[in-house]
Every structure is written in C-alpha cells, then in structure tokens.
Amino acid sequence: MGSFILIAIIALLIKQGMTDNKGISDLGKVLGTVAGIAFVVSLFAHPLLLVLGGVGIIALIIAIVNRVSGSERTNINRQHVEEFRQMYNEVYEMKLNELKRQRDAGYERANATERKARELQEERIAREAATKFVDEQIRKKYGDQAVSGISGRYSQPVGASGPIPVYTQAPGMQPQPQPAPAPAPKPLKSSILPKASGRRTKIVNKFNEQYNLYLTEEQIRNIVAASYMSNAWKQEVEAMYTKYDSVYQWLVGDTAYLRAYLRAFAVQDVTSDFRQQQQIVTDSFEEIFQYSDTISGLTLERRIDMINSKFLTNFDDITYMIAYRYLEALGYHHELEKTQLNRIDGTFDDLVAKYENMSTESVDADLDSIAPQNTPGTGATG
C-alpha cells in the first residue's frame, strides 16, 4: 500500500513540476532525469522502480507534447495576426460606411454637436462588430484556444478611433525594433482637492448652483470622474474650488473657451476626453457664429438677444467675445458689426462753414445785394 502512495505522490509532483506553460521547467527536468535513471535501474532491480520509471517517461512525453502544441499555437498567432488585422479593417470600414449612410439619411437636421456624438457612437459600434466577426473566424479555423491568444492583437487599443493600419514588410528587410513601452502614468494628485469623489462632487455641485451652469447630475459625475484621470479636468475642478467675487473672474485662462461654453449653453455635452470636449465646444461656437453672420446688420446687443432666443443660450457681451476670439485663434473668421458715429448733416452746417471762411467785405456785399431798393415815384414824406 505504501508503494502505491509513493507512486501517487511522485506522479503528482511530476504533473505539477513538468510544465509551466513556457516549456519544461527546471523541476520537471530534474524529475524526468530521476525517473529515467530509476527506469534504467529498475530493469535490473525492483519492479517498483520499473513503475516509477514508466511514470516518469509518460510525464516527460506529456510535457514534450504540451510544449510542441504551445509552439504551434504561437506560430499560428504570428503567421495569421496580419491576416486577421486586414480582415478587421475591412469589416470596420464596411460597417462604418453602412452606419454613415444611415445617419446621412436620417440626421440632416442634427446640429454639429449631435453629429459628432453620433460619429463617435458609429465608430464604437463598427469596432465591436469587426472584433466579433474576426473572433468568429478565428474560432472556426483554429478553435476557442486560438481566440484567447489572437483576439485583440489585430484591433486598436481601447479609446482609439479608426482601424489599425496594415503595414507590409518588403522581402529581405530586417524587422524593425519595437519602441520600448511607455512607463505607466502616475496617478493624478491634487494639492487642494479632497481625495473622496463624494466631496469633489459637492464642490462641482455648489459651483454649478452658484453660477447657474445648468450641468446635469450625470455631467457632474463625468467631470468628477475625469478629474482623477485627466490633468485638464482636474484643474477645472480646482478652479471651481476657488472663491470668486464675480463669475467673470472664472472666465479667464487657457480654458476660458470651455468655461464660456458651460456658462452660455443651457444644454451642454460633457465628456471625460478633454480633446473631444474642445471639439464639441468648437462645433457649438461655430454654429452660433454662422447664424450670427446672417444678422450682421444688427447691433451687438440685438444680435446676442436673437442668438439666445434661437438657441436657448445665455450669451452676454463677455462670453460672446470669448467665443469670437477663440474661433478667430483657430482660423474661423466671422464679422462683427461696424460702429457708426452719430452726426448731423444739413443746410445749417453748410452755412456756418461758408460764413466762417468769408471776409467782412464779402459779408457786407452780400447784405447790400439783398437790401430793399428805392423805386421811382416814391420818397420820404415830410
């Protein structure tokens, strides 16, 4: 009975130590060597050693088979990843074009912000559809094991837009060394903001109510969440934590355009991606000023009133000019009204100018010419 227990223990050790998913481990090599020696000795000695040797040989064969099969899966991954990448790109483009056609057919009246949000959603749907299709093709050709090894290597990283470009290598060229991976970003820390998200939410909520920014609860949550991963959003929340005598003290700095947008628009789009947020602001301002150009004959005050009435915004002279200067800096040129000075033109001005430049003799001559003349038959009565 003890011999069988000993055999079971040795077999378990061999099973645990022969492979580590990277080939034969050091422990596996040692146990295999011991089992081989025991097998040779058992030919001339005890039957128990023969059993142990047989178990060792079987374990060694299993380890070799596992290593070979793992190498085959690795070769499949290397040989076909470009094939699947090309397939991914084709499906992505096809799905994206299909969604664009649907959008063009049904969203003619959408504003610039709505169109941009729709485009981002289309890209996400196209990526998901392409990934699902390629995974199914891998599963059909090589089984479920290959999917876990290849899936994701043919598609772009999370958060990127568009397909990964396919690069072909000319025959005979040496493979280019891959750049070293970038170091992991350090977690953002703020010297003035609390660490707890609940307290940061209270800060944004208070600022929102104090200055009537019309942020929704979901948008506030997005801003707070982004303050932990985006340095730009962290600085915006820090700015909201600062005390101001007037809201216009807040409308300054490199992100004055964003603050003017949050101040002026009653319906806003807020995203954690700060670059995308800038694009949303740009599109919104451009739509406003395209309409403003059509009413350029009005005064600035009247023009702002008409913009606020049409777009349900809350522009004033300051936010309007912030938006104007921001678009101008990006190369978008729009017209402002021309200031006209009030003046009085008429006969009185002409006469004053004429007589100021005349001599005394000329004035007397003009007066004599219009004096009443004596007519014959008339005279003084005495």
C-alpha positions in Angstrom: 0.0 0.0 0.0 2.8 2.3 0.8 4.4 1.8 -2.6 1.2 2.9 -4.4 1.0 6.0 -2.2 4.6 6.8 -3.0 3.9 6.3 -6.7 0.9 8.7 -6.5 2.9 11.3 -4.7 5.8 11.2 -7.3 3.3 11.3 -10.2 1.6 14.4 -8.7 5.0 16.1 -8.3 5.8 15.3 -11.9 2.5 16.6 -13.1 2.9 19.9 -11.1 6.6 20.4 -12.0 6.9 19.2 -15.6 5.4 22.2 -17.3 4.8 25.9 -16.5 3.2 26.9 -19.9 6.6 28.0 -21.1 8.3 24.6 -21.8 9.9 22.2 -19.4 10.6 23.7 -16.0 13.8 23.1 -14.0 11.8 20.9 -11.6 10.4 18.9 -14.5 13.9 18.3 -15.9 15.2 17.1 -12.5 12.2 14.7 -12.0 12.4 13.5 -15.6 16.1 12.7 -15.1 15.4 10.9 -11.8 12.6 8.9 -13.5 14.9 8.0 -16.4 17.6 6.8 -14.1 15.0 4.9 -12.0 13.7 3.2 -15.1 17.1 2.0 -16.2 17.9 0.7 -12.7 14.5 -1.0 -12.5 15.4 -3.1 -15.5 17.9 -4.9 -13.2 16.4 -4.3 -9.8 13.0 -3.9 -8.2 9.6 -3.9 -10.0 8.6 -0.7 -8.1 11.4 1.2 -9.7 10.1 0.0 -13.1 6.7 1.6 -12.3 8.4 4.8 -11.2 10.4 4.9 -14.4 7.4 4.3 -16.5 5.5 7.2 -14.8 8.5 9.5 -15.4 8.7 8.6 -19.1 5.0 9.2 -19.6 5.2 12.6 -17.8 8.2 13.5 -20.0 6.3 12.7 -23.1 3.3 14.7 -22.0 5.5 17.7 -21.3 7.1 17.5 -24.7 3.7 17.3 -26.4 2.5 20.3 -24.5 5.5 22.3 -25.5 5.1 21.4 -29.1 1.4 22.2 -29.2 2.1 25.5 -27.5 4.7 26.4 -30.1 2.2 25.6 -32.8 -0.3 28.0 -31.3 2.3 30.6 -31.1 3.2 30.1 -34.8 -0.5 30.4 -35.7 -0.7 33.7 -33.8 2.4 35.1 -35.5 1.6 33.9 -39.0 -2.1 35.0 -39.1 -2.3 38.1 -37.0 -1.7 40.3 -40.1 -4.4 38.3 -42.0 -6.9 38.9 -39.2 -5.9 42.6 -38.9 -6.6 43.1 -42.6 -10.0 41.3 -42.1 -10.7 43.6 -39.1 -10.0 46.7 -41.1 -12.2 45.7 -44.0 -15.2 44.8 -41.7 -14.6 48.0 -39.7 -14.7 50.2 -42.8 -17.7 48.4 -44.3 -19.7 48.7 -41.0 -18.7 52.3 -40.5 -19.8 53.2 -44.1 -23.1 51.5 -43.6 -23.8 53.5 -40.4 -22.8 56.7 -42.1 -25.3 56.1 -44.9 -28.0 55.5 -42.3 -27.0 58.7 -40.5 -27.0 60.8 -43.7 -30.4 59.5 -44.5 -32.0 60.4 -41.2 -30.0 63.1 -39.4 -29.9 66.0 -41.9 -31.2 68.5 -39.3 -28.9 67.5 -36.5 -26.6 70.2 -35.2 -22.8 69.9 -35.1 -22.6 68.6 -31.5 -25.2 65.9 -32.2 -23.4 64.8 -35.4 -20.1 64.5 -33.6 -21.7 62.4 -30.8 -23.3 60.2 -33.5 -20.0 59.7 -35.3 -18.3 58.6 -32.1 -21.1 56.1 -31.4 -20.8 54.8 -35.0 -17.0 54.2 -34.6 -17.6 52.2 -31.4 -20.3 50.1 -33.0 -18.1 49.4 -36.0 -15.1 48.4 -33.8 -17.3 46.0 -31.8 -18.8 44.5 -35.0 -15.4 44.0 -36.6 -13.9 42.4 -33.4 -16.9 40.0 -33.1 -16.6 38.9 -36.8 -12.9 38.3 -36.7 -13.2 36.3 -33.4 -15.8 34.1 -35.0 -13.4 33.4 -38.0 -10.6 32.6 -35.7 -12.8 30.2 -33.7 -14.0 28.4 -36.9 -10.4 27.9 -38.2 -8.4 27.2 -35.0 -10.9 26.7 -32.1 -11.6 28.5 -28.9 -8.0 28.2 -27.7 -6.7 30.3 -30.6 -9.2 33.1 -29.9 -7.7 33.8 -26.5 -4.3 34.0 -28.0 -5.1 36.2 -31.0 -8.1 38.3 -30.1 -7.3 41.9 -29.5 -3.9 41.8 -31.3 -5.4 42.8 -34.6 -7.5 45.7 -33.3 -6.7 49.2 -31.9 -6.2 50.0 -28.2 -9.3 50.9 -26.2 -10.3 54.5 -26.7 -8.6 54.9 -30.1 -10.7 55.8 -33.2 -10.5 54.2 -36.6 -8.8 50.9 -37.6 -5.2 49.9 -37.2 -3.3 50.5 -40.5 -1.8 47.4 -42.0 1.9 47.7 -42.8 3.5 45.1 -45.1 7.2 44.4 -44.9 9.2 44.1 -48.1 11.0 40.7 -48.7 14.5 40.6 -47.3 14.1 43.5 -44.9 15.1 43.1 -41.3 12.2 43.6 -38.8 12.3 47.0 -37.2 12.8 47.0 -33.4 9.7 47.9 -31.5 9.9 51.0 -29.3 10.1 50.5 -25.6 6.7 50.7 -23.9 5.9 54.0 -22.3 6.1 54.0 -18.5 2.8 53.6 -16.7 1.3 57.1 -15.9 1.4 58.1 -12.3 -1.9 58.6 -10.6 -3.1 62.3 -10.6 -2.9 64.0 -7.2 -4.2 67.4 -6.3 -2.8 69.6 -3.6 -6.1 71.3 -2.9 -8.9 68.9 -3.9 -10.2 66.2 -1.5 -9.4 62.6 -2.4 -13.0 61.4 -1.9 -15.2 61.6 -5.0 -18.2 62.5 -2.9 -16.6 65.7 -1.7 -15.4 66.6 -5.2 -19.0 66.1 -6.4 -20.2 68.6 -3.7 -17.6 71.2 -4.9 -18.9 71.0 -8.5 -22.5 70.9 -7.4 -22.1 74.1 -5.3 -20.3 75.9 -8.2 -23.0 74.8 -10.6 -25.8 76.1 -8.5 -23.9 79.4 -7.6 -23.2 80.4 -11.2 -26.1 78.7 -13.0 -24.1 76.4 -15.3 -27.0 74.1 -16.0 -24.9 70.9 -15.5 -26.8 67.7 -15.1 -26.1 65.2 -12.4 -24.6 62.8 -14.9 -22.4 65.5 -16.4 -21.2 66.4 -12.9 -20.3 62.8 -12.3 -18.4 62.7 -15.5 -16.4 65.8 -14.6 -15.5 64.4 -11.1 -14.5 61.0 -12.5 -12.4 62.7 -15.2 -10.6 64.8 -12.5 -8.9 61.5 -11.4 -7.5 60.7 -14.9 -7.3 64.0 -16.8 -5.0 66.7 -15.6 -7.0 69.3 -17.6 -10.3 68.3 -15.9 -8.5 68.2 -12.5 -7.5 71.8 -13.0 -11.1 72.7 -13.9 -12.4 71.2 -10.7 -9.6 73.0 -8.8 -10.8 76.3 -10.4 -14.3 75.6 -9.3 -13.0 75.2 -5.7 -11.6 78.7 -5.8 -13.7 81.6 -4.4 -14.6 84.4 -6.8 -16.1 87.8 -6.3 -17.8 87.5 -9.7 -18.3 84.7 -12.2 -16.2 86.8 -14.7 -13.1 86.2 -12.6 -13.6 82.5 -13.5 -13.9 83.2 -17.3 -10.1 83.6 -17.8 -7.1 81.5 -18.7 -6.3 78.9 -21.4 -9.7 77.2 -20.9 -11.8 80.4 -21.0 -13.5 78.9 -24.1 -14.7 75.9 -22.2 -15.9 78.0 -19.2 -17.7 80.4 -21.6 -19.4 77.3 -23.1 -20.5 76.0 -19.7 -21.7 79.4 -18.8 -23.6 80.3 -22.0 -25.2 77.0 -23.1 -28.2 75.6 -21.2 -27.9 72.3 -23.0 -24.3 71.0 -22.9 -22.3 68.0 -23.9 -19.6 67.0 -21.4 -17.1 64.2 -22.0 -14.1 62.9 -20.0 -11.9 63.2 -23.1 -10.7 66.8 -23.0 -9.6 66.9 -26.6 -13.1 65.7 -27.7 -14.6 68.3 -25.3 -12.7 71.0 -27.1 -14.1 69.8 -30.4 -17.6 69.9 -29.0 -17.1 73.5 -27.9 -15.6 74.5 -31.3 -18.5 73.0 -33.2 -21.1 74.6 -31.0 -19.5 78.1 -31.2 -19.1 77.8 -35.0 -22.8 77.0 -35.4 -23.6 80.0 -33.3 -21.4 82.4 -35.3 -22.6 81.1 -38.6 -26.0 82.2 -37.6 -24.6 85.5 -36.2 -23.1 86.3 -39.6 -26.6 86.2 -41.2 -27.8 89.0 -38.9 -24.7 91.2 -39.0 -26.6 94.4 -39.7 -27.8 94.5 -36.1 -26.2 95.9 -33.1 -24.2 93.6 -30.9 -26.8 93.7 -28.1 -29.6 92.9 -30.5 -27.6 90.2 -32.2 -26.9 88.4 -28.9 -30.6 88.6 -27.9 -31.6 86.9 -31.2 -28.9 84.2 -30.7 -30.1 83.5 -27.2 -33.7 83.3 -28.4 -32.9 80.9 -31.2 -30.5 78.6 -29.5 -31.8 78.8 -25.9 -28.4 80.1 -24.8 -27.3 82.6 -22.2 -24.6 84.6 -24.0 -23.7 88.1 -22.9 -21.1 90.5 -24.3 -18.2 88.8 -22.5 -19.0 85.2 -23.3 -19.8 86.2 -26.9 -16.4 87.9 -27.4 -14.6 85.0 -25.7 -16.2 82.6 -28.2 -15.4 85.0 -31.1 -11.7 85.3 -30.1 -11.4 81.6 -29.6 -12.7 80.8 -33.1 -10.6 83.5 -34.6 -7.5 81.9 -33.0 -8.4 78.6 -34.6 -8.8 80.3 -38.1 -12.6 80.7 -38.1 -13.3 84.3 -39.2 -16.6 86.0 -38.5 -17.8 89.5 -38.9 -18.7 91.9 -36.1 -20.9 94.9 -36.6 -19.3 98.2 -37.6 -19.6 101.1 -35.3 -21.1 104.3 -36.8 -20.8 107.7 -35.2 -23.9 109.8 -35.0 -23.6 113.1 -37.0 -25.9 115.9 -38.1 -25.6 117.0 -41.8 -27.7 119.8 -43.3 -28.0 123.4 -44.6 -27.2 124.9 -41.2 -23.8 123.2 -41.2 -23.1 124.4 -44.7 -24.0 128.0 -43.9 -21.9 128.1 -40.8 -18.9 126.7 -42.7 -19.4 129.2 -45.5 -19.6 132.3 -43.4 -16.8 131.3 -41.1 -14.5 131.4 -44.1 -15.8 134.7 -45.7 -14.2 138.2 -45.2 -16.1 141.2 -43.7 -16.2 142.9 -47.1 -17.8 139.9 -48.7 -20.4 139.7 -46.0 -21.3 143.4 -46.4 -21.5 143.0 -50.2 -23.9 140.1 -49.8 -26.1 142.1 -47.4 -26.2 145.1 -49.7 -27.3 142.9 -52.6 -30.3 141.8 -50.7 -31.2 145.3 -49.2 -34.6 146.8 -50.4 -34.1 149.3 -53.4 -36.0 152.7 -53.8 -38.4 152.7 -56.7 -39.3 155.8 -58.8 -42.2 157.8 -57.6 -41.6 157.0 -54.0 -39.7 159.0 -51.5 -39.7 160.2 -48.0 -42.7 162.1 -46.7 -42.1 165.1 -44.8 
